[in-house]
Amino acid sequence: RSGVFTTAAVKGIRKAGCDCVGVGIAATPAIAMYMVWRDAPAAVVISASHNFKTQNGIKLFKKGGMKLLPADDATLTALIKSTSYQNIRHLPMLGSFTDASKQCREVFVTFHLNPKNSWNTSPDKIPFSGPLIVDPANGALSHVGAEVLSKLFKCEVVEVNNDAASGNVNVDGGVADLEDVTVIERNDVNFKGHKGVAELFKRRAGWAAVFDADGDRFYGLGYNKEDDTVLVLSGDEAAVNISQKITPKHDFIITVESDLEASRAATSAGFKTRLTGVGDKWLLSRAISHPEKFSVACEASGHNITKGYLIKQNGVETPFFAGNGLKAAVNTFLVLSETRKTPVEFARPFTPGYKKTFYVFYTKKAMLTKGSGLMVDIERLLTDMLQGLGDVKVISFEEEPDMLYVSVSSKGVQHAGIFVRNSGTEEKTGINIRGRTADAEALNKIGVSLSLYLFKTMKNRVHSMSVAEIAVLKSLADSQTPKVPADVHAQRLLKEMCKGGLIAKTEEGYKTTHHGAECLRSSGRSAL
């Protein structure tokens, strides 16, 4: 009940005349699960998700466990805008408050220990060639994830980065830093502070379950003794591995974010692959609306959904679907135990294609909408740049009308996909490119060129973080120690500048990249 956002949510629920049931610090899938368990009509989650604690947001669930869709968001936004805060400020809190933290935790743990959800048909623990490292990113799965894995797997379970009370969520670990990464070398400076990675290198053995702070994403890490590296399993690799245990083979739902080769692997395995927009809400929507046709759903960022079975408070068993990082980890490592594959074999269930995302942070996101001048310009640029790679076609996604998706195919077979969209949770716009490794050089040039164009056209130059970006780029002209303005979150800024390709981290410090220098020149304030 503490914290500005949580306190406000509790007050609003009670002023509306509803009884509020608090569950404390709990994973997003645990809250959705507990809501279904006790037949509650809705749930509210205050979470920074995979971001820093300064980027808190609100996740809302409807009865049955479904997230709000854009139409729901529009309706809710209109109601909020039409409601005067002064009219509700002094309303009495008619509803009650109950603390159900312990009960919610018990429901969540019990769910994963159910053999129908863990897939462990033996009364004994699952034999596992450990150790098994757990990195909950100082978030909601702290202690809970390790408890479940310890009860299910016969190996040493070691938990790191588990101080949820600190509030330092997604710091020194978690999944966000692992996106678009396939292998990590021991001396990679970008992962020196990642505790899950560091523990694997320290032990020179084992696997790691890495989550984001609210527990709905999972990445797997495996130590490869053959070349002293750590291999990364994204949501794509985890889902393809998990699918080996799923019968009958129905729909394999995958978002445009995923590797095209993951889709091909699922099709080759006998599933019917279906493509959807970005976000686990679309995966969840397909699962809940057509459970009889659903097998598995995933996206590269770590969301995985498989059918679960929840025994509700009234004793009735019901199907349950959620983006659940812990269930994904349990099922993934069970398959690893049964197949006894080497780290390389398990981490690469399909030959990966080219996959890279070019980010531009602190953009004017309202510029990129269906039919806008910028959208038309980007479509024209992309169509021109893709000439010679194959047949180019723009594909519309009903669920994401403001996303531009361009497909490239030859003889009816898609071999590249490029989509440009605004993030739904962060202040950034992404150019997401998926394709064949044979086209990597050409696709990379397109990404670099288009990201520079978006930097010039979409950048919100008065945003405090944009101003800080320029200050850092100018300071790096004379030093490898960036000078970050005092009014911004330094760690967030430097991480996002690295993700945006403006700077790179080295053993000596930070340096401006060629792309960063080009962006600085385009700002009209170049010091290089």
C-alpha positions as CSV (number, residue, x, y, z in Angstrom):
1,R,0.0,0.0,0.0
2,S,3.1,2.3,0.0
3,G,4.3,4.5,-2.8
4,V,2.7,7.3,-4.6
5,F,1.3,5.3,-7.5
6,T,0.1,2.3,-5.4
7,T,-1.5,4.6,-2.8
8,A,-3.3,6.5,-5.6
9,A,-4.6,3.2,-7.2
10,V,-5.8,1.9,-3.8
11,K,-7.7,5.2,-3.1
12,G,-9.2,5.2,-6.6
13,I,-10.5,1.7,-6.3
14,R,-12.0,2.3,-2.9
15,K,-13.5,5.6,-3.8
16,A,-15.2,3.8,-6.7
17,G,-16.9,1.7,-4.1
18,C,-14.9,-1.4,-4.8
19,D,-13.2,-3.7,-2.3
20,C,-9.4,-3.5,-2.9
21,V,-7.3,-6.7,-2.4
22,G,-3.6,-5.8,-2.1
23,V,-1.0,-8.4,-3.0
24,G,2.2,-6.5,-2.3
25,I,5.2,-7.0,-4.6
26,A,4.1,-9.7,-7.0
27,A,4.8,-10.7,-10.6
28,T,2.4,-9.5,-13.2
29,P,1.3,-13.1,-14.1
30,A,0.8,-13.8,-10.4
31,I,-1.6,-10.9,-10.1
32,A,-3.5,-11.9,-13.3
33,M,-3.6,-15.5,-11.9
34,Y,-4.8,-14.5,-8.5
35,M,-7.5,-12.3,-10.0
36,V,-8.9,-15.4,-11.9
37,W,-8.4,-17.6,-8.9
38,R,-10.8,-15.5,-6.8
39,D,-13.1,-14.5,-9.7
40,A,-12.2,-10.8,-9.3
41,P,-13.5,-8.5,-12.1
42,A,-10.2,-6.6,-12.7
43,A,-6.6,-6.2,-11.6
44,V,-4.2,-3.2,-11.5
45,V,-0.5,-3.6,-11.7
46,I,2.0,-0.8,-10.9
47,S,5.2,-1.7,-12.6
48,A,8.3,-0.4,-14.4
49,S,8.3,-3.8,-16.3
50,H,11.7,-4.1,-17.9
51,N,12.7,-0.5,-17.4
52,F,14.3,1.6,-14.6
53,K,12.2,2.5,-11.5
54,T,11.8,6.0,-12.9
55,Q,9.6,4.6,-15.7
56,N,6.7,3.2,-13.8
57,G,3.5,2.5,-15.6
58,I,0.1,0.8,-15.1
59,K,-1.0,-2.6,-16.4
60,L,-4.7,-3.3,-16.3
61,F,-6.4,-6.7,-16.6
62,K,-10.1,-7.5,-17.3
63,K,-12.0,-10.4,-16.0
64,G,-10.5,-13.7,-17.2
65,G,-7.0,-12.4,-17.4
66,M,-7.0,-10.4,-20.6
67,K,-5.1,-7.1,-20.9
68,L,-6.8,-4.0,-22.2
69,L,-6.7,-3.6,-26.0
70,P,-6.4,-0.3,-27.8
71,A,-10.2,0.2,-28.0
72,D,-10.4,-0.3,-24.2
73,D,-7.5,2.2,-23.8
74,A,-9.3,4.8,-25.9
75,T,-12.5,4.4,-23.9
76,L,-10.7,4.6,-20.6
77,T,-8.6,7.6,-21.7
78,A,-11.8,9.5,-22.7
79,L,-13.4,8.8,-19.4
80,I,-10.3,10.0,-17.5
81,K,-10.1,13.2,-19.5
82,S,-13.8,13.9,-19.0
83,T,-13.5,13.4,-15.2
84,S,-12.5,16.3,-13.0
85,Y,-10.1,15.3,-10.3
86,Q,-11.7,17.9,-8.0
87,N,-15.0,16.0,-8.3
88,I,-13.4,12.8,-6.9
89,R,-10.7,14.2,-4.6
90,H,-12.9,14.4,-1.5
91,L,-15.1,11.3,-2.2
92,P,-15.2,8.9,0.7
93,M,-13.4,5.5,0.4
94,L,-16.4,3.3,0.5
95,G,-14.6,0.1,-0.4
96,S,-12.6,-2.0,2.0
97,F,-8.9,-3.0,1.8
98,T,-7.6,-6.5,2.4
99,D,-3.9,-7.7,2.4
100,A,-3.7,-11.0,0.5
101,S,0.0,-11.0,-0.3
102,K,0.7,-14.3,1.3
103,Q,-2.3,-16.0,-0.3
104,C,-1.4,-14.6,-3.8
105,R,2.2,-16.0,-3.4
106,E,0.9,-19.4,-2.4
107,V,-1.5,-19.6,-5.4
108,F,1.4,-18.6,-7.7
109,V,3.9,-21.2,-6.3
110,T,1.3,-24.0,-6.2
111,F,0.4,-23.3,-9.9
112,H,4.0,-24.0,-11.0
113,L,4.4,-27.1,-8.9
114,N,1.3,-28.7,-10.5
115,P,2.6,-31.4,-12.9
116,K,0.2,-30.2,-15.6
117,N,2.0,-26.9,-15.6
118,S,5.6,-28.0,-14.9
119,W,5.2,-31.0,-17.2
120,N,7.1,-33.1,-14.7
121,T,5.3,-36.4,-14.7
122,S,7.7,-38.0,-12.1
123,P,7.2,-37.7,-8.4
124,D,10.9,-37.0,-8.1
125,K,12.7,-33.8,-8.8
126,I,13.8,-33.2,-12.4
127,P,17.4,-34.2,-12.8
128,F,19.4,-31.2,-14.0
129,S,23.1,-30.7,-14.8
130,G,23.4,-27.5,-12.8
131,P,24.1,-25.1,-11.3
132,L,20.9,-23.2,-12.1
133,I,21.3,-19.4,-11.7
134,V,18.3,-17.2,-11.1
135,D,18.3,-13.5,-11.9
136,P,15.0,-11.8,-11.0
137,A,16.4,-8.3,-11.7
138,N,15.7,-7.1,-8.2
139,G,12.0,-7.5,-9.0
140,A,8.8,-9.4,-8.2
141,L,10.2,-12.9,-8.7
142,S,12.9,-12.4,-6.1
143,H,13.0,-15.5,-3.9
144,V,9.8,-16.8,-5.5
145,G,11.5,-17.9,-8.7
146,A,14.3,-19.6,-6.9
147,E,11.9,-21.3,-4.5
148,V,9.9,-22.9,-7.4
149,L,13.0,-23.9,-9.3
150,S,14.5,-25.4,-6.2
151,K,11.4,-27.5,-5.5
152,L,11.3,-28.8,-9.1
153,F,14.9,-29.3,-10.2
154,K,17.6,-31.6,-8.6
155,C,20.6,-29.3,-8.7
156,E,22.1,-26.3,-7.0
157,V,20.0,-23.2,-7.4
158,V,21.8,-19.9,-6.9
159,E,19.9,-16.6,-6.8
160,V,21.5,-13.3,-7.6
161,N,20.2,-9.8,-8.0
162,N,17.2,-10.5,-5.7
163,D,16.8,-7.3,-3.5
164,A,13.3,-6.3,-4.4
165,A,13.0,-4.0,-1.4
166,S,15.8,-1.9,-2.9
167,G,13.7,-0.6,-5.7
168,N,16.7,-0.9,-8.1
169,V,14.7,-2.9,-10.6
170,N,16.4,-4.1,-13.8
171,V,19.8,-2.8,-12.6
172,D,22.8,-5.1,-12.9
173,G,20.8,-7.8,-14.6
174,G,17.5,-8.7,-16.1
175,V,16.4,-9.3,-19.7
176,A,16.5,-5.8,-21.3
177,D,20.3,-5.9,-21.9
178,L,20.0,-9.3,-23.6
179,E,17.8,-8.2,-26.5
180,D,19.4,-8.9,-29.9
181,V,22.4,-10.6,-28.2
182,T,23.2,-14.2,-29.1
183,V,26.5,-14.8,-27.5
184,I,28.5,-13.0,-24.7
185,E,32.3,-13.2,-24.4
186,R,34.0,-13.2,-21.0
187,N,35.5,-9.8,-21.5
188,D,32.5,-8.0,-23.0
189,V,32.4,-4.7,-21.1
190,N,28.6,-4.4,-21.8
191,F,28.0,-7.3,-19.4
192,K,30.6,-6.7,-16.7
193,G,27.9,-5.7,-14.3
194,H,25.3,-8.2,-15.3
195,K,25.1,-10.5,-12.2
196,G,23.5,-13.5,-14.0
197,V,26.1,-13.5,-16.7
198,A,28.9,-12.9,-14.2
199,E,27.8,-15.9,-12.1
200,L,27.9,-18.2,-15.1
201,F,31.4,-17.1,-16.0
202,K,32.5,-17.4,-12.4
203,R,31.3,-21.0,-12.2
204,R,32.3,-22.0,-15.8
205,A,29.2,-24.2,-15.9
206,G,25.4,-24.2,-15.7
207,W,22.4,-22.3,-17.0
208,A,20.6,-19.1,-15.9
209,A,17.0,-18.1,-15.8
210,V,16.9,-14.3,-16.3
211,F,13.6,-12.3,-15.8
212,D,12.5,-8.8,-16.0
213,A,11.3,-7.0,-12.8
214,D,7.6,-7.8,-13.2
215,G,8.3,-11.5,-14.2
216,D,6.5,-11.7,-17.5
217,R,9.6,-12.2,-19.6
218,F,12.3,-14.9,-19.5
219,Y,15.6,-15.3,-21.2
220,G,17.8,-18.4,-20.8
221,L,21.6,-18.3,-20.6
222,G,23.9,-21.3,-21.0
223,Y,27.6,-21.5,-20.3
224,N,29.5,-23.0,-23.3
225,K,32.8,-24.5,-22.0
226,E,34.0,-25.2,-25.6
227,D,34.8,-21.5,-26.1
228,D,34.2,-19.9,-22.7
229,T,31.2,-18.0,-23.7
230,V,27.6,-17.5,-22.6
231,L,24.9,-18.4,-25.1
232,V,21.6,-16.4,-25.1
233,L,18.2,-17.9,-25.6
234,S,15.6,-15.3,-26.4
235,G,11.8,-15.9,-26.4
236,D,12.1,-17.4,-29.9
237,E,14.6,-20.1,-29.0
238,A,12.8,-20.9,-25.7
239,A,9.4,-21.3,-27.6
240,V,10.8,-23.5,-30.3
241,N,12.4,-25.7,-27.6
242,I,9.2,-25.8,-25.5
243,S,7.1,-26.7,-28.6
244,Q,8.8,-30.1,-28.7
245,K,6.6,-31.1,-25.7
246,I,3.3,-29.7,-27.1
247,T,0.7,-31.9,-28.7
248,P,-1.5,-31.6,-30.7
249,K,0.2,-29.1,-32.9
250,H,-2.1,-26.2,-33.5
251,D,-1.4,-22.5,-33.8
252,F,2.1,-21.2,-33.1
253,I,1.5,-17.5,-32.5
254,I,4.6,-15.3,-33.1
255,T,4.9,-11.5,-33.3
256,V,6.7,-9.5,-36.0
257,E,9.4,-8.9,-33.5
258,S,10.7,-12.5,-33.8
259,D,13.3,-14.0,-36.0
260,L,11.8,-15.1,-39.3
261,E,13.7,-18.4,-38.9
262,A,11.8,-19.2,-35.7
263,S,8.6,-19.0,-37.7
264,R,10.0,-21.4,-40.3
265,A,11.2,-23.8,-37.6
266,A,7.7,-23.9,-36.1
267,T,6.1,-24.5,-39.5
268,S,8.6,-27.3,-40.2
269,A,7.7,-28.9,-36.9
270,G,4.1,-29.1,-37.9
271,F,2.5,-26.1,-36.3
272,K,0.4,-23.5,-38.1
273,T,2.3,-20.3,-37.7
274,R,0.4,-17.1,-37.3
275,L,1.9,-13.6,-37.2
276,T,0.7,-10.8,-35.1
277,G,1.6,-7.3,-33.9
278,V,4.2,-6.6,-31.1
279,G,3.2,-7.2,-27.5
280,D,2.1,-10.0,-25.3
281,K,-1.5,-8.6,-25.3
282,W,-1.9,-9.8,-28.9
283,L,-0.5,-13.2,-28.1
284,L,-2.8,-13.4,-25.1
285,S,-5.8,-12.3,-27.1
286,R,-5.2,-15.1,-29.6
287,A,-4.8,-17.7,-26.8
288,I,-7.9,-16.6,-24.8
289,S,-10.2,-16.1,-27.8
290,H,-9.3,-19.5,-29.5
291,P,-8.0,-21.8,-26.8
292,E,-9.0,-24.9,-28.8
293,K,-6.6,-23.9,-31.6
294,F,-3.8,-22.6,-29.5
295,S,-0.4,-24.3,-28.8
296,V,2.2,-21.8,-28.0
297,A,2.9,-18.1,-28.4
298,C,6.1,-16.1,-28.2
299,E,8.1,-13.0,-29.1
300,A,11.8,-12.4,-29.1
301,S,11.7,-10.0,-26.1
302,G,11.0,-12.9,-23.8
303,H,7.2,-13.3,-23.6
304,N,6.1,-16.9,-23.8
305,I,2.6,-18.2,-23.4
306,T,1.5,-21.9,-23.1
307,K,-1.7,-23.3,-21.7
308,G,-1.8,-23.6,-17.9
309,Y,-4.3,-25.1,-15.5
310,L,-5.4,-23.2,-12.5
311,I,-7.4,-24.7,-9.7
312,K,-9.6,-21.8,-8.5
313,Q,-10.7,-20.9,-5.0
314,N,-13.9,-22.8,-5.6
315,G,-12.0,-26.0,-6.5
316,V,-12.8,-25.8,-10.2
317,E,-9.9,-26.3,-12.7
318,T,-9.8,-23.7,-15.5
319,P,-7.5,-23.1,-18.4
320,F,-5.2,-20.1,-17.7
321,F,-3.1,-18.1,-20.1
322,A,-0.5,-15.4,-19.2
323,G,2.8,-14.1,-20.3
324,N,4.6,-15.9,-17.5
325,G,8.4,-15.9,-17.4
326,L,8.6,-18.4,-14.6
327,K,6.5,-21.0,-16.4
328,A,8.5,-20.5,-19.5
329,A,11.7,-21.1,-17.5
330,V,10.4,-24.2,-15.9
331,N,9.2,-25.7,-19.2
332,T,12.4,-24.7,-21.0
333,F,14.7,-26.3,-18.5
334,L,12.6,-29.5,-18.3
335,V,12.9,-29.9,-22.0
336,L,16.7,-29.3,-21.7
337,S,16.9,-32.0,-19.0
338,E,15.0,-34.5,-21.1
339,T,16.8,-33.9,-24.4
340,R,20.2,-33.7,-22.8
341,K,21.4,-31.4,-25.6
342,T,24.7,-29.5,-25.5
343,P,24.5,-25.7,-24.8
344,V,25.1,-25.0,-28.4
345,E,22.4,-27.5,-29.6
346,F,19.8,-26.2,-27.1
347,A,20.6,-22.5,-27.6
348,R,20.3,-22.8,-31.4
349,P,17.2,-24.9,-32.1
350,F,17.2,-23.2,-35.5
351,T,19.8,-21.4,-37.5
352,P,19.3,-17.7,-36.6
353,G,18.7,-15.1,-39.3
354,Y,19.7,-11.4,-39.3
355,K,17.9,-9.6,-36.4
356,K,18.6,-6.1,-35.3
357,T,16.6,-3.2,-34.0
358,F,17.7,0.4,-34.5
359,Y,16.3,2.7,-31.8
360,V,15.8,6.5,-31.8
361,F,14.9,7.7,-28.3
362,Y,12.9,10.7,-27.1
363,T,10.9,11.0,-30.3
364,K,7.7,12.9,-31.2
365,K,5.7,9.7,-31.4
366,A,2.5,11.5,-32.6
367,M,4.3,12.1,-36.0
368,L,4.2,8.4,-36.8
369,T,0.6,7.5,-37.3
370,K,-1.4,5.8,-40.1
371,G,-1.5,8.0,-43.2
372,S,0.8,10.7,-41.7
373,G,3.2,12.5,-43.9
374,L,6.1,10.9,-42.1
375,M,4.7,7.4,-42.5
376,V,4.3,8.0,-46.2
377,D,7.9,9.3,-46.5
378,I,9.3,6.3,-44.6
379,E,7.3,3.8,-46.8
380,R,8.7,5.5,-49.9
381,L,12.3,5.4,-48.5
382,L,12.0,1.8,-47.5
383,T,10.5,0.8,-50.8
384,D,13.4,2.5,-52.7
385,M,16.1,1.1,-50.4
386,L,14.8,-2.5,-50.7
387,Q,14.8,-2.6,-54.5
388,G,16.9,-5.5,-55.7
389,L,16.4,-7.6,-52.6
390,G,13.1,-9.1,-53.8
391,D,9.4,-8.4,-54.1
392,V,8.4,-5.6,-51.7
393,K,5.0,-5.4,-50.1
394,V,3.5,-3.3,-47.4
395,I,1.3,-5.3,-45.0
396,S,-1.2,-3.8,-42.6
397,F,-1.9,-5.2,-39.2
398,E,-5.4,-4.4,-37.9
399,E,-4.2,-4.6,-34.3
400,E,-1.4,-2.0,-35.0
401,P,-2.6,0.5,-37.6
402,D,0.2,2.9,-36.7
403,M,3.0,0.3,-37.5
404,L,4.6,0.3,-40.9
405,Y,5.5,-3.3,-41.9
406,V,7.3,-4.0,-45.2
407,S,7.8,-7.6,-46.4
408,V,10.4,-8.7,-48.9
409,S,9.9,-12.1,-50.6
410,S,11.2,-14.1,-53.5
411,K,9.0,-16.7,-55.3
412,G,6.4,-16.3,-52.7
413,V,8.7,-17.0,-49.7
414,Q,9.3,-14.1,-47.3
415,H,13.0,-13.6,-46.5
416,A,13.0,-10.1,-44.9
417,G,10.6,-8.0,-42.8
418,I,11.2,-4.4,-41.7
419,F,8.8,-2.6,-39.4
420,V,8.8,0.8,-37.9
421,R,6.8,1.5,-34.8
422,N,6.6,3.6,-31.7
423,S,7.2,1.8,-28.4
424,G,4.0,1.4,-26.3
425,T,5.9,1.7,-23.0
426,E,9.0,3.8,-23.7
427,E,9.9,7.1,-25.3
428,K,11.4,5.6,-28.4
429,T,10.7,4.6,-32.0
430,G,12.3,1.5,-33.4
431,I,13.3,0.3,-36.9
432,N,13.1,-3.5,-36.5
433,I,14.8,-5.5,-39.2
434,R,14.6,-9.3,-39.7
435,G,16.0,-11.2,-42.6
436,R,18.6,-13.7,-44.0
437,T,22.2,-13.5,-42.9
438,A,23.1,-13.4,-46.6
439,D,21.4,-9.9,-46.7
440,A,22.9,-8.7,-43.4
441,E,25.1,-6.0,-44.9
442,A,22.4,-4.5,-47.1
443,L,19.8,-4.7,-44.3
444,N,22.2,-3.1,-41.8
445,K,22.9,-0.2,-44.1
446,I,19.1,0.4,-44.4
447,G,18.8,0.4,-40.6
448,V,21.6,2.9,-40.1
449,S,20.3,5.2,-42.9
450,L,16.7,5.1,-41.7
451,S,17.6,5.7,-38.0
452,L,19.6,8.8,-39.0
453,Y,16.6,10.0,-40.9
454,L,14.3,9.5,-37.9
455,F,16.8,11.2,-35.7
456,K,16.6,14.2,-37.9
457,T,12.8,14.2,-38.4
458,M,11.3,12.8,-35.2
459,K,13.6,13.8,-32.4
460,N,12.0,15.9,-29.7
461,R,15.0,18.3,-29.4
462,V,13.6,20.2,-26.4
463,H,13.2,17.0,-24.3
464,S,15.6,17.1,-21.4
465,M,17.0,13.7,-22.3
466,S,17.6,14.8,-25.9
467,V,19.4,17.9,-24.7
468,A,21.5,15.6,-22.4
469,E,22.3,13.4,-25.4
470,I,23.9,16.3,-27.2
471,A,25.8,17.4,-24.1
472,V,27.2,13.9,-23.7
473,L,28.2,13.6,-27.4
474,K,30.0,17.0,-27.2
475,S,31.8,16.0,-24.0
476,L,33.1,12.8,-25.5
477,A,34.8,14.8,-28.2
478,D,37.6,15.5,-25.7
479,S,37.3,12.7,-23.2
480,Q,36.0,9.2,-22.7
481,T,34.2,10.2,-19.5
482,P,30.8,11.5,-20.5
483,K,29.5,14.6,-18.7
484,V,25.9,13.9,-17.9
485,P,23.7,16.9,-16.9
486,A,22.6,16.7,-13.3
487,D,18.9,16.9,-14.1
488,V,18.6,13.5,-15.8
489,H,19.0,9.8,-14.8
490,A,22.6,9.2,-15.8
491,Q,22.5,5.4,-15.9
492,R,19.3,5.4,-18.0
493,L,20.7,8.0,-20.4
494,L,24.0,6.2,-21.1
495,K,22.2,2.8,-21.5
496,E,19.7,4.3,-24.0
497,M,22.5,6.1,-25.9
498,C,24.3,2.8,-26.2
499,K,21.1,1.1,-27.4
500,G,20.5,3.9,-29.9
501,G,24.0,3.4,-31.3
502,L,25.2,6.9,-30.4
503,I,27.9,5.8,-28.1
504,A,29.7,2.5,-27.2
505,K,31.1,1.3,-23.9
506,T,34.8,0.3,-23.9
507,E,37.4,-0.8,-21.3
508,E,38.6,2.8,-21.2
509,G,35.1,4.4,-20.9
510,Y,32.7,5.6,-23.6
511,K,33.3,6.7,-27.1
512,T,31.2,8.3,-29.8
513,T,30.3,5.9,-32.6
514,H,30.2,6.9,-36.3
515,H,26.4,7.0,-36.1
516,G,26.6,9.2,-33.0
517,A,28.9,11.6,-34.8
518,E,26.5,11.8,-37.7
519,C,23.6,12.5,-35.4
520,L,25.6,15.2,-33.6
521,R,26.4,16.9,-36.9
522,S,22.8,16.7,-37.9
523,S,21.8,18.5,-34.7
524,G,23.7,21.6,-36.0
525,R,25.9,21.7,-32.9
526,S,28.8,19.4,-33.9
527,A,32.0,19.6,-31.9
528,L,33.7,16.9,-33.9
